[in-house]
């Protein structure tokens, strides 16, 4: 048999602007076409600049000044350059108390939230529709509860005089009638704060990971069972690799949230500055600026916290872009 001739594919029509004799669009029309998206975004960008960008610039500017009650009354702040940053970074209080409190609390809270959220997500995967709805609904109640309300609930539970924990421990004979003040000790103070933050944050992790679990092919788990893999081996070798991008996202988000925790620390007894052993970066900045009227020093601490959060956010965005590239 002879070779069969394959008809050539017709060439795609040239764009209108490239066709011979076609008129190019006016330069003004091209410029307006490029500017149209930015014009549509102008209003929201302006609102963001006024509500977000201006306060940040103002805080950075204030951090280079001495600004207390005297300067507020006179209206003449004094420029001191990097003195506020030297005072914040040069003292031992930041490195021995505030930074360990901030980092240690964030690490423990992230680990606790991820572990509890993962366990609840796995539980949701194995429940029926009705029980699953009950668990999700009760979890969302904890997530929707305002941080102020949740903090006062935990303060009431651990109240040194009439809290539920004191009554239970006294009934079983662990503590005597004099009781124990959980809010004066650094370790017990942050243990209560950890319970508060984990209880408030785990529903988001659980529901996010539960949604990600639905993408794991059940055939992989069935093959693992046939190979004799137990539940932990199936999770670590099958589920976790598939859910690694989801774990990365929730871990970075939890880290950002837990580094800038303020309400849960400030509203606890001693957290407003009366107990300097329990302050983190956010509360320390507020205490210096509002309580002690050292607005320049407080602004410099806030800038340092913002820099830390920007670094964590950059890692988060890099992870998102990398995930998009893999797709």
TORMAR-374649 format. One record per residue (C-alpha): residue in three letters; x, y, z. Coordinates in pm, 1 decimal, padded with zeros to 6 digits. Layout:
REM TORMAR-374649
<rec 'ala',<X,Y,Z>>,
...
//
This chain:
REM TORMAR-374649
<rec 'unk',<00000.0,00000.0,00000.0>>,
<rec 'unk',<00119.4,00349.8,-00074.7>>,
<rec 'unk',<00171.1,00614.0,00181.4>>,
<rec 'unk',<-00145.2,00799.5,00267.3>>,
<rec 'unk',<-00105.7,01173.0,00243.1>>,
<rec 'unk',<-00205.7,01349.9,00565.9>>,
<rec 'unk',<-00372.5,01681.9,00497.9>>,
<rec 'unk',<-00186.9,01973.7,00650.7>>,
<rec 'unk',<-00353.1,02142.0,00948.0>>,
<rec 'unk',<-00472.5,02487.8,00856.6>>,
<rec 'unk',<-00269.9,02762.7,01017.1>>,
<rec 'unk',<-00431.8,02953.8,01299.9>>,
<rec 'unk',<-00559.3,03291.8,01194.7>>,
<rec 'unk',<-00324.3,03572.4,01281.6>>,
<rec 'unk',<-00436.3,03818.9,01546.3>>,
<rec 'unk',<-00625.3,04108.8,01410.6>>,
<rec 'unk',<-00350.8,04354.3,01497.6>>,
<rec 'unk',<-00090.3,04146.1,01305.4>>,
<rec 'unk',<-00290.9,04095.0,00985.8>>,
<rec 'unk',<-00164.8,04283.7,00683.8>>,
<rec 'unk',<-00339.8,04614.7,00658.5>>,
<rec 'unk',<-00500.3,04585.5,01003.9>>,
<rec 'unk',<-00508.4,04907.4,01206.3>>,
<rec 'unk',<-00337.4,04900.2,01544.7>>,
<rec 'unk',<-00553.8,05011.0,01838.1>>,
<rec 'unk',<-00481.9,05361.6,01963.2>>,
<rec 'unk',<-00214.9,05387.5,02232.7>>,
<rec 'unk',<-00467.3,05546.6,02469.1>>,
<rec 'unk',<-00694.1,05241.3,02439.2>>,
<rec 'unk',<-00403.8,05007.0,02518.2>>,
<rec 'unk',<-00308.6,05210.4,02825.2>>,
<rec 'unk',<-00667.4,05220.0,02948.7>>,
<rec 'unk',<-00698.0,04843.7,02900.3>>,
<rec 'unk',<-00393.6,04789.1,03119.5>>,
<rec 'unk',<-00507.1,05038.5,03381.8>>,
<rec 'unk',<-00866.9,04913.5,03402.9>>,
<rec 'unk',<-00797.0,04635.7,03662.3>>,
<rec 'unk',<-00605.0,04879.5,03881.8>>,
<rec 'unk',<-00880.9,05135.7,03854.9>>,
<rec 'unk',<-01131.5,04873.8,03969.7>>,
<rec 'unk',<-00904.3,04788.6,04264.2>>,
<rec 'unk',<-00832.2,05150.6,04353.1>>,
<rec 'unk',<-01109.5,05184.4,04612.3>>,
<rec 'unk',<-01029.9,04870.2,04815.9>>,
<rec 'unk',<-00655.8,04939.9,04789.6>>,
<rec 'unk',<-00714.4,05289.4,04922.9>>,
<rec 'unk',<-00915.3,05151.6,05216.0>>,
<rec 'unk',<-00641.8,04898.3,05292.6>>,
<rec 'unk',<-00377.9,05172.5,05276.7>>,
<rec 'unk',<-00571.3,05393.7,05517.3>>,
<rec 'unk',<-00672.2,05121.4,05764.0>>,
<rec 'unk',<-00359.4,04903.5,05753.1>>,
<rec 'unk',<-00062.2,05065.8,05583.3>>,
<rec 'unk',<-00082.8,05405.0,05755.8>>,
<rec 'unk',<-00091.4,05259.5,06112.0>>,
<rec 'unk',<00209.9,05041.5,06031.2>>,
<rec 'unk',<00404.8,05338.2,05896.8>>,
<rec 'unk',<00300.9,05542.8,06199.8>>,
<rec 'unk',<00415.8,05275.6,06444.2>>,
<rec 'unk',<00751.3,05240.2,06265.2>>,
<rec 'unk',<00796.5,05618.4,06272.3>>,
<rec 'unk',<00701.2,05629.6,06641.4>>,
<rec 'unk',<00952.8,05356.7,06723.9>>,
<rec 'unk',<01238.0,05597.8,06643.0>>,
<rec 'unk',<01114.2,05856.6,06891.3>>,
<rec 'unk',<01084.5,05917.1,07262.8>>,
<rec 'unk',<00711.1,05964.1,07305.1>>,
<rec 'unk',<00566.7,05975.6,07657.0>>,
<rec 'unk',<00320.1,06191.3,07846.6>>,
<rec 'unk',<00558.8,06487.7,07836.9>>,
<rec 'unk',<00586.3,06468.7,07457.6>>,
<rec 'unk',<00211.0,06419.4,07419.2>>,
<rec 'unk',<00141.7,06735.8,07618.4>>,
<rec 'unk',<00409.1,06942.2,07444.6>>,
<rec 'unk',<00340.9,06791.0,07102.8>>,
<rec 'unk',<00715.3,06769.0,07039.0>>,
<rec 'unk',<00847.0,06411.5,07030.8>>,
<rec 'unk',<01222.7,06367.1,07036.4>>,
<rec 'unk',<01394.5,06162.0,06766.1>>,
<rec 'unk',<01628.9,05903.1,06922.3>>,
<rec 'unk',<01712.4,05681.1,06625.3>>,
<rec 'unk',<01767.6,05317.2,06718.5>>,
<rec 'unk',<01780.4,05376.9,07095.7>>,
<rec 'unk',<01440.7,05211.8,07153.4>>,
<rec 'unk',<01549.9,04902.6,06960.4>>,
<rec 'unk',<01878.8,04891.5,07151.7>>,
<rec 'unk',<01689.7,04909.2,07480.3>>,
<rec 'unk',<01446.7,04634.9,07377.2>>,
<rec 'unk',<01711.0,04403.2,07231.3>>,
<rec 'unk',<01990.4,04483.9,07475.6>>,
<rec 'unk',<01811.7,04399.3,07798.5>>,
<rec 'unk',<01808.9,04053.1,07950.2>>,
<rec 'unk',<01431.2,04065.2,08005.7>>,
<rec 'unk',<01360.0,04005.2,07636.0>>,
<rec 'unk',<01594.6,03708.1,07601.4>>,
<rec 'unk',<01532.4,03542.4,07938.8>>,
<rec 'unk',<01159.4,03599.5,07984.9>>,
<rec 'unk',<00959.6,03749.9,07698.6>>,
<rec 'unk',<01108.9,03561.3,07403.6>>,
<rec 'unk',<01105.4,03218.5,07576.3>>,
<rec 'unk',<00743.9,03284.3,07677.4>>,
<rec 'unk',<00646.7,03379.7,07321.8>>,
<rec 'unk',<00833.5,03105.9,07137.3>>,
<rec 'unk',<00770.4,02830.8,07391.6>>,
<rec 'unk',<00400.3,02909.9,07409.2>>,
<rec 'unk',<00367.6,02921.4,07028.3>>,
<rec 'unk',<00550.8,02590.7,06976.2>>,
<rec 'unk',<00349.1,02408.3,07242.6>>,
<rec 'unk',<00020.7,02557.6,07120.6>>,
<rec 'unk',<00090.1,02467.6,06756.8>>,
<rec 'unk',<00185.4,02110.0,06844.5>>,
<rec 'unk',<-00115.1,02066.7,07072.6>>,
<rec 'unk',<-00354.9,02215.6,06820.5>>,
<rec 'unk',<-00223.5,02007.3,06530.1>>,
<rec 'unk',<-00228.6,01682.8,06730.0>>,
<rec 'unk',<-00579.4,01736.6,06869.0>>,
<rec 'unk',<-00711.3,01860.3,06534.9>>,
<rec 'unk',<-00566.9,01556.5,06356.2>>,
<rec 'unk',<-00721.4,01315.7,06607.4>>,
<rec 'unk',<-01062.0,01482.6,06572.8>>,
<rec 'unk',<-01032.7,01476.6,06191.1>>,
<rec 'unk',<-00959.1,01103.6,06198.1>>,
<rec 'unk',<-01253.2,01055.8,06434.9>>,
<rec 'unk',<-01483.1,01243.9,06196.8>>,
<rec 'unk',<-01370.1,01020.1,05911.7>>,
<rec 'unk',<-01485.4,00709.8,06099.4>>,
<rec 'unk',<-01818.9,00844.2,06229.3>>,
<rec 'unk',<-02159.3,00820.1,06070.9>>,
<rec 'unk',<-02331.3,01126.6,05925.6>>,
<rec 'unk',<-02536.4,01207.4,06237.9>>,
<rec 'unk',<-02257.0,01171.0,06492.7>>,
<rec 'unk',<-02025.2,01356.4,06257.3>>,
<rec 'unk',<-02268.1,01648.4,06244.6>>,
<rec 'unk',<-02287.4,01651.9,06626.2>>,
<rec 'unk',<-01908.9,01655.5,06665.8>>,
<rec 'unk',<-01860.6,01924.2,06401.5>>,
<rec 'unk',<-02137.2,02139.0,06552.2>>,
<rec 'unk',<-01997.5,02115.2,06906.2>>,
<rec 'unk',<-01647.7,02190.4,06778.7>>,
<rec 'unk',<-01767.2,02496.8,06591.5>>,
<rec 'unk',<-01918.5,02629.7,06914.4>>,
<rec 'unk',<-01569.8,02635.0,07067.5>>,
<rec 'unk',<-01429.2,02798.7,06753.7>>,
<rec 'unk',<-01704.4,03062.8,06734.7>>,
<rec 'unk',<-01674.4,03157.3,07101.9>>,
<rec 'unk',<-01507.9,03499.6,07138.4>>,
<rec 'unk',<-01158.3,03489.4,07283.9>>,
<rec 'unk',<-01263.7,03716.9,07569.8>>,
<rec 'unk',<-01548.9,03486.3,07672.0>>,
<rec 'unk',<-01337.7,03173.5,07641.7>>,
<rec 'unk',<-01058.3,03325.2,07851.2>>,
<rec 'unk',<-01293.4,03417.4,08135.2>>,
<rec 'unk',<-01439.5,03066.0,08128.1>>,
<rec 'unk',<-01093.1,02915.4,08180.8>>,
<rec 'unk',<-01014.3,03172.1,08450.7>>,
<rec 'unk',<-01334.7,03068.1,08629.1>>,
<rec 'unk',<-01245.8,02698.3,08597.5>>,
<rec 'unk',<-00904.3,02754.9,08759.0>>,
<rec 'unk',<-01014.2,03023.8,09004.9>>,
<rec 'unk',<-00792.9,02989.8,09317.2>>,
<rec 'unk',<-01086.1,03037.4,09556.8>>,
<rec 'unk',<-01391.3,02871.3,09403.8>>,
<rec 'unk',<-01280.4,02715.2,09075.7>>,
<rec 'unk',<-01393.2,02370.1,08962.8>>,
<rec 'unk',<-01033.7,02242.4,08950.7>>,
<rec 'unk',<-00968.7,02348.5,09311.2>>,
<rec 'unk',<-01283.9,02175.7,09436.8>>,
<rec 'unk',<-01204.7,01852.4,09251.9>>,
<rec 'unk',<-00842.6,01844.8,09371.2>>,
<rec 'unk',<-00950.7,01915.5,09728.0>>,
<rec 'unk',<-01211.0,01638.3,09716.4>>,
<rec 'unk',<-00949.2,01383.2,09609.2>>,
<rec 'unk',<-00696.4,01515.1,09862.5>>,
<rec 'unk',<-00432.2,01642.3,09619.6>>,
<rec 'unk',<-00432.8,01997.1,09759.8>>,
<rec 'unk',<-00521.2,02121.6,10106.2>>,
<rec 'unk',<-00782.6,02374.1,10216.3>>,
<rec 'unk',<-00547.9,02666.1,10145.6>>,
<rec 'unk',<-00574.2,02592.8,09772.0>>,
<rec 'unk',<-00326.6,02691.4,09500.4>>,
<rec 'unk',<-00302.9,03001.9,09281.7>>,
<rec 'unk',<-00244.2,02875.8,08928.7>>,
<rec 'unk',<-00185.8,03224.5,08788.6>>,
<rec 'unk',<00120.9,03324.0,08989.6>>,
<rec 'unk',<00349.5,03049.5,08861.4>>,
<rec 'unk',<00487.0,03088.3,08509.7>>,
<rec 'unk',<00446.8,02722.5,08411.1>>,
<rec 'unk',<00090.6,02679.4,08540.9>>,
<rec 'unk',<-00009.9,03019.0,08396.2>>,
<rec 'unk',<00095.4,02915.7,08047.2>>,
<rec 'unk',<-00050.0,02568.3,08087.5>>,
<rec 'unk',<-00393.4,02729.5,08132.5>>,
<rec 'unk',<-00327.6,02961.7,07838.2>>,
<rec 'unk',<-00233.1,02658.8,07626.7>>,
<rec 'unk',<-00560.5,02484.1,07714.0>>,
<rec 'unk',<-00749.8,02800.2,07624.5>>,
<rec 'unk',<-00581.1,02850.2,07286.0>>,
<rec 'unk',<-00587.8,02482.2,07187.3>>,
<rec 'unk',<-00956.7,02453.7,07278.7>>,
<rec 'unk',<-01033.9,02761.6,07071.0>>,
<rec 'unk',<-00818.0,02672.1,06767.6>>,
<rec 'unk',<-00845.6,02297.0,06712.3>>,
<rec 'unk',<-01186.1,02304.5,06528.5>>,
<rec 'unk',<-01032.9,02491.2,06232.8>>,
<rec 'unk',<-00751.0,02236.8,06209.9>>,
<rec 'unk',<-00988.6,01942.5,06248.1>>,
<rec 'unk',<-01231.2,02053.1,05978.0>>,
<rec 'unk',<-00950.3,02151.7,05738.6>>,
<rec 'unk',<-00775.1,01817.6,05777.2>>,
<rec 'unk',<-01104.1,01628.2,05757.5>>,
<rec 'unk',<-01169.7,01792.7,05421.3>>,
<rec 'unk',<-00819.0,01694.6,05312.0>>,
<rec 'unk',<-00875.0,01335.2,05426.8>>,
<rec 'unk',<-01151.2,01298.0,05170.2>>,
<rec 'unk',<-00885.4,01328.2,04897.1>>,
<rec 'unk',<-00697.7,01017.1,05014.9>>,
<rec 'unk',<-00795.5,00722.9,04787.1>>,
<rec 'unk',<-00947.3,00442.7,04998.1>>,
<rec 'unk',<-00774.5,00187.4,04776.4>>,
<rec 'unk',<-00441.1,00286.9,04930.6>>,
<rec 'unk',<-00563.6,00202.7,05282.3>>,
<rec 'unk',<-00713.6,-00122.4,05158.2>>,
<rec 'unk',<-00379.7,-00217.5,05004.4>>,
<rec 'unk',<-00207.2,-00128.9,05331.1>>,
<rec 'unk',<-00440.7,-00354.6,05527.6>>,
<rec 'unk',<-00373.1,-00640.9,05287.8>>,
<rec 'unk',<00000.4,-00588.5,05339.7>>,
<rec 'unk',<-00047.5,-00615.7,05716.7>>,
<rec 'unk',<00008.9,-00247.2,05803.6>>,
<rec 'unk',<-00143.5,-00132.6,06132.6>>,
<rec 'unk',<-00334.0,00194.7,06181.0>>,
<rec 'unk',<-00024.6,00400.4,06268.1>>,
<rec 'unk',<00172.1,00265.1,05970.8>>,
<rec 'unk',<-00115.1,00339.7,05733.4>>,
<rec 'unk',<-00142.7,00694.5,05868.4>>,
<rec 'unk',<00230.8,00767.4,05853.9>>,
<rec 'unk',<00304.0,00602.8,05519.3>>,
<rec 'unk',<-00021.2,00669.7,05331.3>>,
<rec 'unk',<-00229.7,00948.3,05486.0>>,
<rec 'unk',<00043.6,01186.1,05600.4>>,
<rec 'unk',<00230.7,01206.7,05265.3>>,
<rec 'unk',<-00094.3,01290.8,05085.9>>,
<rec 'unk',<-00191.2,01549.0,05350.7>>,
<rec 'unk',<00155.0,01705.0,05381.3>>,
<rec 'unk',<00055.2,02028.4,05197.3>>,
<rec 'unk',<-00251.6,02067.1,05421.9>>,
<rec 'unk',<-00040.2,02004.9,05731.7>>,
<rec 'unk',<00206.9,02266.6,05613.9>>,
<rec 'unk',<-00062.0,02530.1,05563.5>>,
<rec 'unk',<-00236.0,02477.5,05898.9>>,
<rec 'unk',<00099.3,02466.0,06079.3>>,
<rec 'unk',<00212.6,02800.2,05937.0>>,
<rec 'unk',<-00125.3,02963.0,06004.5>>,
<rec 'unk',<-00130.9,02831.3,06361.2>>,
<rec 'unk',<00222.5,02959.6,06416.5>>,
<rec 'unk',<00123.0,03308.5,06299.8>>,
<rec 'unk',<-00185.4,03311.5,06523.9>>,
<rec 'unk',<-00007.1,03175.2,06831.4>>,
<rec 'unk',<00289.5,03410.4,06804.7>>,
<rec 'unk',<00061.4,03713.0,06825.8>>,
<rec 'unk',<-00172.9,03587.0,07097.5>>,
<rec 'unk',<-00276.9,03879.6,07315.2>>,
<rec 'unk',<-00625.9,03843.6,07459.2>>,
<rec 'unk',<-00574.4,03500.9,07617.0>>,
<rec 'unk',<-00265.5,03627.7,07803.9>>,
<rec 'unk',<-00371.2,03982.1,07888.8>>,
<rec 'unk',<-00707.4,03893.1,08045.2>>,
<rec 'unk',<-00569.4,03625.9,08277.2>>,
<rec 'unk',<-00478.3,03733.7,08633.2>>,
<rec 'unk',<-00125.9,03873.5,08620.3>>,
<rec 'unk',<-00119.8,03886.5,08241.4>>,
<rec 'unk',<-00191.5,04259.9,08219.1>>,
<rec 'unk',<00157.4,04345.9,08342.6>>,
<rec 'unk',<00127.5,04291.1,08715.6>>,
<rec 'unk',<00328.1,03967.6,08683.0>>,
<rec 'unk',<00630.5,04041.0,08459.8>>,
<rec 'unk',<00727.5,03672.9,08445.5>>,
<rec 'unk',<00434.9,03581.7,08218.2>>,
<rec 'unk',<00443.9,03850.7,07948.7>>,
<rec 'unk',<00488.2,03770.1,07580.8>>,
<rec 'unk',<00587.6,04010.7,07301.3>>,
<rec 'unk',<00234.5,04137.2,07234.0>>,
<rec 'unk',<00144.7,04204.2,07597.0>>,
<rec 'unk',<00490.9,04347.7,07670.6>>,
<rec 'unk',<00449.9,04597.2,07387.1>>,
<rec 'unk',<00105.3,04698.9,07513.7>>,
<rec 'unk',<00228.5,04724.3,07873.3>>,
<rec 'unk',<00519.1,04949.6,07777.6>>,
<rec 'unk',<00312.3,05175.7,07554.7>>,
<rec 'unk',<-00024.0,05203.9,07732.8>>,
<rec 'unk',<00047.6,05118.4,08096.8>>,
<rec 'unk',<00394.1,05272.1,08135.8>>,
<rec 'unk',<00343.0,05548.9,07876.6>>,
<rec 'unk',<00661.6,05459.5,07684.8>>,
<rec 'unk',<00502.0,05472.5,07343.5>>,
<rec 'unk',<00827.9,05476.6,07147.4>>,
<rec 'unk',<00963.4,05168.2,07322.5>>,
<rec 'unk',<00628.2,04992.1,07292.7>>,
<rec 'unk',<00619.4,05072.4,06920.9>>,
<rec 'unk',<00968.8,04928.6,06870.8>>,
<rec 'unk',<00861.7,04602.5,07039.3>>,
<rec 'unk',<00554.3,04592.6,06815.3>>,
<rec 'unk',<00776.1,04639.5,06509.3>>,
<rec 'unk',<00997.5,04349.3,06619.1>>,
<rec 'unk',<00690.8,04128.2,06656.4>>,
<rec 'unk',<00568.4,04239.7,06313.1>>,
<rec 'unk',<00903.5,04147.2,06157.9>>,
<rec 'unk',<00881.2,03799.2,06310.0>>,
<rec 'unk',<00527.4,03757.7,06174.4>>,
<rec 'unk',<00633.7,03881.7,05829.7>>,
<rec 'unk',<00908.4,03619.6,05818.0>>,
<rec 'unk',<00658.8,03347.0,05910.1>>,
<rec 'unk',<00413.0,03482.9,05651.6>>,
<rec 'unk',<00686.1,03478.5,05385.9>>,
<rec 'unk',<00748.3,03111.3,05462.4>>,
<rec 'unk',<00372.7,03048.2,05432.7>>,
<rec 'unk',<00348.0,03224.2,05095.4>>,
<rec 'unk',<00654.4,03042.5,04965.6>>,
<rec 'unk',<00490.6,02714.5,05061.8>>,
<rec 'unk',<00170.5,02809.8,04880.2>>,
<rec 'unk',<00357.6,02906.2,04563.2>>,
<rec 'unk',<00562.5,02587.7,04577.4>>,
<rec 'unk',<00243.7,02384.2,04611.0>>,
<rec 'unk',<00097.3,02560.2,04304.6>>,
<rec 'unk',<00412.8,02483.3,04105.3>>,
<rec 'unk',<00388.3,02115.6,04196.1>>,
<rec 'unk',<00032.7,02109.0,04068.5>>,
//
